Amino acid sequence: MNRKKINTHVKKNDEVEVISGNHKGSQGKVLQVFPEKGHVLIEGVRLIKKATRKSEDLPEGGIVEREGPVHISNVKLVNGDSK
């Protein structure tokens, strides 16, 4: 598959707001940007539960909550990084 890298209007550590979808109105800081897929991870938005195996980090294993990706077209910039 040959995916095209899209230009992004947000970058890591920017403050963004979700403008459409199930998480409309939520705000948070961008943790990671995936320009190849057109997704971003936003702190505290779209939390998903993931089952994990036993490991050195989690000796019991279990269910972990983490952020899920949101499409980049569904977010708008609130405050950019002040650099």
The first five atom37 places (N, CA, C, CB, O) and aatype in JSON, in Angstrom:
{
  "aatype": [12, 2, 1, 11, 11, 9, 2, 16, 8, 19, 11, 11, 2, 3, 6, 19, 6, 19, 9, 15, 7, 2, 8, 11, 7, 15, 5, 7, 11, 19, 10, 5, 19, 13, 14, 6, 11, 7, 8, 19, 10, 9, 6, 7, 19, 1, 10, 9, 11, 11, 0, 16, 1, 11, 15, 6, 3, 10, 14, 6, 7, 7, 9, 19, 6, 1, 6, 7, 14, 19, 8, 9, 15, 2, 19, 11, 10, 19, 2, 7, 3, 15, 11],
  "atom_mask": [
    [1, 1, 1, 1, 1],
    [1, 1, 1, 1, 1],
    [1, 1, 1, 1, 1],
    [1, 1, 1, 1, 1],
    [1, 1, 1, 1, 1],
    [1, 1, 1, 1, 1],
    [1, 1, 1, 1, 1],
    [1, 1, 1, 1, 1],
    [1, 1, 1, 1, 1],
    [1, 1, 1, 1, 1],
    [1, 1, 1, 1, 1],
    [1, 1, 1, 1, 1],
    [1, 1, 1, 1, 1],
    [1, 1, 1, 1, 1],
    [1, 1, 1, 1, 1],
    [1, 1, 1, 1, 1],
    [1, 1, 1, 1, 1],
    [1, 1, 1, 1, 1],
    [1, 1, 1, 1, 1],
    [1, 1, 1, 1, 1],
    [1, 1, 1, 0, 1],
    [1, 1, 1, 1, 1],
    [1, 1, 1, 1, 1],
    [1, 1, 1, 1, 1],
    [1, 1, 1, 0, 1],
    [1, 1, 1, 1, 1],
    [1, 1, 1, 1, 1],
    [1, 1, 1, 0, 1],
    [1, 1, 1, 1, 1],
    [1, 1, 1, 1, 1],
    [1, 1, 1, 1, 1],
    [1, 1, 1, 1, 1],
    [1, 1, 1, 1, 1],
    [1, 1, 1, 1, 1],
    [1, 1, 1, 1, 1],
    [1, 1, 1, 1, 1],
    [1, 1, 1, 1, 1],
    [1, 1, 1, 0, 1],
    [1, 1, 1, 1, 1],
    [1, 1, 1, 1, 1],
    [1, 1, 1, 1, 1],
    [1, 1, 1, 1, 1],
    [1, 1, 1, 1, 1],
    [1, 1, 1, 0, 1],
    [1, 1, 1, 1, 1],
    [1, 1, 1, 1, 1],
    [1, 1, 1, 1, 1],
    [1, 1, 1, 1, 1],
    [1, 1, 1, 1, 1],
    [1, 1, 1, 1, 1],
    [1, 1, 1, 1, 1],
    [1, 1, 1, 1, 1],
    [1, 1, 1, 1, 1],
    [1, 1, 1, 1, 1],
    [1, 1, 1, 1, 1],
    [1, 1, 1, 1, 1],
    [1, 1, 1, 1, 1],
    [1, 1, 1, 1, 1],
    [1, 1, 1, 1, 1],
    [1, 1, 1, 1, 1],
    [1, 1, 1, 0, 1],
    [1, 1, 1, 0, 1],
    [1, 1, 1, 1, 1],
    [1, 1, 1, 1, 1],
    [1, 1, 1, 1, 1],
    [1, 1, 1, 1, 1],
    [1, 1, 1, 1, 1],
    [1, 1, 1, 0, 1],
    [1, 1, 1, 1, 1],
    [1, 1, 1, 1, 1],
    [1, 1, 1, 1, 1],
    [1, 1, 1, 1, 1],
    [1, 1, 1, 1, 1],
    [1, 1, 1, 1, 1],
    [1, 1, 1, 1, 1],
    [1, 1, 1, 1, 1],
    [1, 1, 1, 1, 1],
    [1, 1, 1, 1, 1],
    [1, 1, 1, 1, 1],
    [1, 1, 1, 0, 1],
    [1, 1, 1, 1, 1],
    [1, 1, 1, 1, 1],
    [1, 1, 1, 1, 1]
  ],
  "atom_positions": [
    [[0.83, -1.18, 0.0], [0.0, 0.0, 0.0], [0.87, 1.24, 0.0], [-0.94, 0.0, 1.2], [1.83, 1.36, 0.77]],
    [[0.52, 2.15, -0.86], [1.28, 3.38, -0.94], [0.42, 4.53, -0.42], [1.74, 3.66, -2.4], [-0.43, 5.05, -1.13]],
    [[0.65, 4.9, 0.83], [-0.14, 5.97, 1.44], [0.56, 7.29, 1.24], [-0.36, 5.7, 2.94], [1.78, 7.39, 1.28]],
    [[-0.24, 8.31, 1.01], [0.29, 9.64, 0.81], [0.36, 10.36, 2.15], [-0.57, 10.42, -0.19], [-0.59, 10.34, 2.93]],
    [[1.49, 10.99, 2.42], [1.66, 11.74, 3.66], [0.96, 13.09, 3.5], [3.17, 11.93, 4.0], [1.25, 13.84, 2.57]],
    [[0.02, 13.38, 4.41], [-0.73, 14.63, 4.3], [-0.1, 15.71, 5.17], [-2.19, 14.41, 4.7], [0.54, 15.42, 6.18]],
    [[-0.3, 16.96, 4.77], [0.17, 18.07, 5.58], [-0.74, 18.21, 6.8], [0.21, 19.39, 4.76], [-1.96, 18.06, 6.69]],
    [[-0.14, 18.48, 7.94], [-0.92, 18.56, 9.16], [-0.96, 20.0, 9.66], [-0.34, 17.64, 10.23], [0.03, 20.73, 9.56]],
    [[-2.09, 20.4, 10.2], [-2.23, 21.74, 10.76], [-1.97, 21.76, 12.25], [-3.62, 22.29, 10.47], [-1.99, 22.82, 12.88]],
    [[-1.72, 20.59, 12.83], [-1.39, 20.5, 14.26], [-0.08, 19.74, 14.42], [-2.53, 19.81, 15.06], [0.31, 18.97, 13.55]],
    [[0.58, 19.98, 15.53], [1.8, 19.24, 15.85], [1.8, 18.88, 17.33], [3.06, 20.07, 15.48], [0.9, 19.28, 18.07]],
    [[2.79, 18.13, 17.75], [2.88, 17.66, 19.12], [2.88, 18.84, 20.09], [4.14, 16.8, 19.31], [3.48, 19.87, 19.82]],
    [[2.19, 18.67, 21.21], [2.06, 19.65, 22.3], [1.12, 20.8, 21.99], [3.4, 20.19, 22.64], [1.0, 21.71, 22.81]],
    [[0.44, 20.82, 20.85], [-0.57, 21.83, 20.56], [-1.84, 21.52, 21.34], [-0.87, 21.9, 19.04], [-2.13, 20.36, 21.61]],
    [[-2.59, 22.55, 21.7], [-3.88, 22.39, 22.36], [-4.94, 22.38, 21.26], [-4.15, 23.55, 23.41], [-5.03, 23.32, 20.47]],
    [[-5.76, 21.31, 21.21], [-6.76, 21.17, 20.15], [-8.12, 20.86, 20.74], [-6.34, 20.06, 19.16], [-8.25, 20.48, 21.91]],
    [[-9.15, 21.04, 19.9], [-10.53, 20.71, 20.27], [-11.11, 19.82, 19.19], [-11.39, 22.0, 20.47], [-10.89, 20.06, 18.0]],
    [[-11.86, 18.8, 19.59], [-12.52, 17.91, 18.64], [-13.8, 18.61, 18.17], [-12.83, 16.51, 19.29], [-14.61, 19.03, 18.98]],
    [[-13.97, 18.72, 16.83], [-15.1, 19.47, 16.3], [-16.21, 18.6, 15.73], [-14.63, 20.4, 15.24], [-17.28, 19.11, 15.4]],
    [[-15.98, 17.28, 15.61], [-17.05, 16.4, 15.15], [-16.82, 14.99, 15.65], [-17.15, 16.42, 13.61], [-15.71, 14.63, 16.04]],
    [[-17.88, 14.2, 15.62], [-17.79, 12.82, 16.08], [-18.3, 12.66, 17.49], [0.0, 0.0, 0.0], [-18.88, 13.58, 18.07]],
    [[-18.09, 11.48, 18.04], [-18.59, 11.16, 19.38], [-17.95, 11.99, 20.48], [-18.37, 9.71, 19.66], [-18.54, 12.15, 21.55]],
    [[-16.75, 12.5, 20.25], [-16.02, 13.23, 21.28], [-16.01, 14.73, 21.0], [-14.6, 12.71, 21.38], [-15.09, 15.44, 21.41]],
    [[-17.05, 15.2, 20.32], [-17.16, 16.62, 19.95], [-17.14, 17.49, 21.2], [-18.45, 16.86, 19.14], [-17.84, 17.21, 22.18]],
    [[-16.35, 18.56, 21.16], [-16.25, 19.49, 22.28], [-15.12, 19.19, 23.25], [0.0, 0.0, 0.0], [-14.8, 20.03, 24.09]],
    [[-14.52, 18.02, 23.16], [-13.42, 17.65, 24.05], [-12.15, 18.4, 23.65], [-13.17, 16.12, 24.03], [-11.88, 18.6, 22.47]],
    [[-11.39, 18.81, 24.65], [-10.12, 19.49, 24.41], [-8.99, 18.73, 25.08], [-10.17, 20.95, 24.91], [-9.2, 18.05, 26.09]],
    [[-7.8, 18.86, 24.5], [-6.64, 18.22, 25.09], [-5.38, 18.56, 24.33], [0.0, 0.0, 0.0], [-5.42, 19.26, 23.32]],
    [[-4.27, 18.06, 24.84], [-2.96, 18.3, 24.24], [-2.63, 17.15, 23.29], [-1.87, 18.46, 25.33], [-2.91, 15.99, 23.6]],
    [[-2.05, 17.47, 22.14], [-1.66, 16.45, 21.16], [-0.44, 15.71, 21.69], [-1.37, 17.09, 19.76], [0.59, 16.31, 21.97]],
    [[-0.58, 14.39, 21.83], [0.52, 13.55, 22.29], [1.37, 13.06, 21.14], [-0.01, 12.38, 23.07], [2.59, 12.96, 21.27]],
    [[0.73, 12.74, 20.01], [1.44, 12.18, 18.88], [0.65, 12.43, 17.6], [1.69, 10.66, 19.07], [-0.58, 12.45, 17.62]],
    [[1.37, 12.63, 16.49], [0.74, 12.86, 15.19], [1.21, 11.75, 14.25], [1.09, 14.28, 14.62], [2.39, 11.44, 14.19]],
    [[0.25, 11.16, 13.51], [0.55, 10.13, 12.52], [0.19, 10.69, 11.13], [-0.23, 8.8, 12.82], [-0.93, 10.45, 10.67]],
    [[1.09, 11.42, 10.46], [0.73, 12.05, 9.18], [0.44, 11.04, 8.07], [1.85, 12.96, 8.74], [-0.31, 11.35, 7.14]],
    [[1.02, 9.84, 8.13], [0.78, 8.84, 7.08], [-0.67, 8.37, 7.12], [1.73, 7.63, 7.25], [-1.28, 8.15, 6.07]],
    [[-1.21, 8.21, 8.32], [-2.58, 7.73, 8.47], [-3.58, 8.86, 8.63], [-2.66, 6.81, 9.66], [-4.79, 8.64, 8.48]],
    [[-3.11, 10.07, 8.93], [-4.0, 11.2, 9.12], [-4.7, 11.17, 10.47], [0.0, 0.0, 0.0], [-5.84, 11.6, 10.58]],
    [[-4.01, 10.66, 11.5], [-4.58, 10.57, 12.84], [-3.73, 11.31, 13.86], [-4.73, 9.1, 13.25], [-2.54, 11.56, 13.63]],
    [[-4.34, 11.67, 14.98], [-3.62, 12.25, 16.11], [-4.08, 11.58, 17.4], [-3.84, 13.78, 16.19], [-5.22, 11.11, 17.49]],
    [[-3.2, 11.53, 18.39], [-3.56, 11.08, 19.73], [-3.69, 12.31, 20.6], [-2.5, 10.07, 20.31], [-2.77, 13.14, 20.65]],
    [[-4.83, 12.45, 21.29], [-5.09, 13.61, 22.13], [-5.23, 13.13, 23.57], [-6.36, 14.37, 21.66], [-5.92, 12.15, 23.86]],
    [[-4.57, 13.84, 24.46], [-4.56, 13.47, 25.88], [-5.96, 13.54, 26.47], [-3.59, 14.38, 26.68], [-6.6, 14.6, 26.45]],
    [[-6.45, 12.41, 27.01], [-7.73, 12.36, 27.68], [-8.94, 12.26, 26.78], [0.0, 0.0, 0.0], [-10.07, 12.29, 27.27]],
    [[-8.74, 12.15, 25.48], [-9.85, 12.06, 24.52], [-9.84, 10.68, 23.88], [-9.76, 13.18, 23.44], [-8.78, 10.16, 23.54]],
    [[-11.02, 10.1, 23.7], [-11.22, 8.77, 23.1], [-10.41, 7.7, 23.83], [-10.83, 8.79, 21.62], [-9.58, 7.02, 23.23]],
    [[-10.66, 7.57, 25.11], [-9.99, 6.53, 25.89], [-10.58, 5.17, 25.53], [-10.14, 6.81, 27.41], [-11.79, 4.99, 25.56]],
    [[-9.71, 4.23, 25.2], [-10.13, 2.88, 24.87], [-9.52, 1.92, 25.88], [-9.71, 2.51, 23.41], [-8.48, 2.21, 26.48]],
    [[-10.15, 0.78, 26.06], [-9.64, -0.24, 26.96], [-8.96, -1.31, 26.14], [-10.77, -0.84, 27.84], [-9.52, -1.8, 25.16]],
    [[-7.75, -1.69, 26.55], [-6.97, -2.67, 25.83], [-6.54, -3.77, 26.79], [-5.75, -2.02, 25.15], [-5.98, -3.49, 27.85]],
    [[-6.81, -5.0, 26.42], [-6.38, -6.14, 27.24], [-4.9, -6.38, 27.0], [-7.22, -7.42, 26.91], [-4.45, -6.4, 25.86]],
    [[-4.14, -6.57, 28.08], [-2.7, -6.79, 27.95], [-2.29, -8.11, 28.6], [-1.92, -5.62, 28.59], [-2.91, -8.57, 29.56]],
    [[-1.26, -8.7, 28.06], [-0.72, -9.93, 28.61], [0.17, -9.62, 29.81], [0.07, -10.7, 27.54], [0.51, -8.47, 30.07]],
    [[0.54, -10.66, 30.52], [1.48, -10.5, 31.62], [2.84, -10.12, 31.04], [1.57, -11.8, 32.47], [3.27, -10.68, 30.03]],
    [[3.51, -9.18, 31.69], [4.85, -8.78, 31.26], [5.62, -8.29, 32.48], [4.79, -7.67, 30.15], [5.09, -8.3, 33.59]],
    [[6.85, -7.86, 32.27], [7.63, -7.33, 33.37], [7.02, -6.04, 33.89], [9.09, -7.1, 32.94], [7.04, -5.78, 35.1]],
    [[6.47, -5.22, 32.98], [5.85, -3.95, 33.39], [4.55, -4.19, 34.14], [5.59, -3.08, 32.17], [4.29, -3.52, 35.15]],
    [[3.73, -5.12, 33.66], [2.46, -5.46, 34.31], [2.47, -6.95, 34.65], [1.25, -5.11, 33.39], [2.03, -7.76, 33.84]],
    [[2.95, -7.32, 35.83], [3.04, -8.74, 36.18], [1.69, -9.45, 36.21], [3.7, -8.88, 37.52], [1.62, -10.66, 35.96]],
    [[0.6, -8.73, 36.51], [-0.72, -9.36, 36.55], [-1.41, -9.34, 35.19], [-1.59, -8.68, 37.57], [-2.36, -10.09, 34.97]],
    [[-0.93, -8.5, 34.26], [-1.67, -8.31, 33.01], [-2.9, -7.49, 33.3], [0.0, 0.0, 0.0], [-2.92, -6.72, 34.26]],
    [[-3.94, -7.62, 32.49], [-5.19, -6.93, 32.79], [-5.63, -5.98, 31.7], [0.0, 0.0, 0.0], [-5.18, -6.07, 30.55]],
    [[-6.51, -5.07, 32.08], [-7.08, -4.13, 31.13], [-6.5, -2.75, 31.4], [-8.64, -4.12, 31.22], [-6.53, -2.27, 32.53]],
    [[-5.98, -2.12, 30.34], [-5.34, -0.82, 30.44], [-6.12, 0.19, 29.61], [-3.85, -0.89, 29.98], [-6.52, -0.12, 28.48]],
    [[-6.34, 1.39, 30.15], [-6.99, 2.45, 29.37], [-5.91, 3.3, 28.72], [-7.91, 3.32, 30.27], [-4.94, 3.68, 29.36]],
    [[-6.1, 3.6, 27.42], [-5.17, 4.45, 26.7], [-5.9, 5.25, 25.65], [-4.05, 3.62, 26.06], [-7.05, 4.94, 25.32]],
    [[-5.26, 6.27, 25.12], [-5.88, 7.12, 24.12], [-5.93, 6.4, 22.78], [-5.13, 8.45, 23.99], [-5.0, 5.69, 22.4]],
    [[-7.04, 6.6, 22.07], [-7.19, 6.08, 20.73], [-7.04, 7.2, 19.72], [0.0, 0.0, 0.0], [-7.17, 8.38, 20.08]],
    [[-6.77, 6.87, 18.47], [-6.56, 7.9, 17.46], [-7.86, 8.59, 17.03], [-5.89, 7.31, 16.25], [-8.93, 7.98, 17.01]],
    [[-7.73, 9.88, 16.7], [-8.83, 10.67, 16.16], [-8.36, 11.2, 14.82], [-9.24, 11.84, 17.14], [-7.2, 11.6, 14.69]],
    [[-9.23, 11.21, 13.81], [-8.82, 11.7, 12.5], [-8.49, 13.18, 12.57], [-9.92, 11.44, 11.45], [-9.16, 13.95, 13.26]],
    [[-7.44, 13.57, 11.85], [-6.93, 14.93, 11.96], [-7.91, 15.98, 11.42], [-5.62, 15.03, 11.21], [-7.82, 17.15, 11.8]],
    [[-8.83, 15.56, 10.55], [-9.82, 16.51, 10.03], [-10.9, 16.82, 11.06], [-10.46, 15.95, 8.76], [-11.67, 17.76, 10.87]],
    [[-10.96, 16.06, 12.14], [-11.97, 16.27, 13.18], [-11.46, 17.13, 14.33], [-12.43, 14.95, 13.7], [-12.16, 17.27, 15.33]],
    [[-10.26, 17.71, 14.22], [-9.74, 18.55, 15.28], [-9.4, 19.94, 14.74], [-8.51, 17.91, 15.92], [-9.05, 20.1, 13.57]],
    [[-9.51, 20.93, 15.63], [-9.08, 22.28, 15.28], [-8.13, 22.79, 16.34], [-10.28, 23.24, 15.11], [-8.23, 22.41, 17.51]],
    [[-7.22, 23.64, 15.93], [-6.21, 24.19, 16.8], [-6.82, 25.23, 17.72], [-5.07, 24.78, 15.99], [-7.53, 26.13, 17.26]],
    [[-6.56, 25.12, 19.02], [-7.02, 26.11, 19.99], [-5.86, 27.02, 20.36], [-7.62, 25.42, 21.27], [-5.94, 28.24, 20.2]],
    [[-4.77, 26.44, 20.85], [-3.56, 27.19, 21.17], [-2.36, 26.42, 20.63], [-3.42, 27.42, 22.7], [-2.16, 25.25, 20.98]],
    [[-1.56, 27.05, 19.77], [-0.37, 26.4, 19.24], [0.77, 26.45, 20.24], [0.0, 0.0, 0.0], [0.71, 27.19, 21.22]],
    [[1.79, 25.68, 19.99], [2.99, 25.7, 20.83], [3.65, 27.06, 20.68], [3.97, 24.54, 20.46], [3.77, 27.55, 19.56]],
    [[4.07, 27.68, 21.76], [4.57, 29.06, 21.73], [6.04, 29.14, 21.35], [4.36, 29.72, 23.06], [6.79, 29.9, 21.97]],
    [[6.45, 28.39, 20.36], [7.85, 28.45, 19.92], [7.97, 29.31, 18.68], [8.42, 27.05, 19.64], [9.06, 29.49, 18.15]]
  ]
}
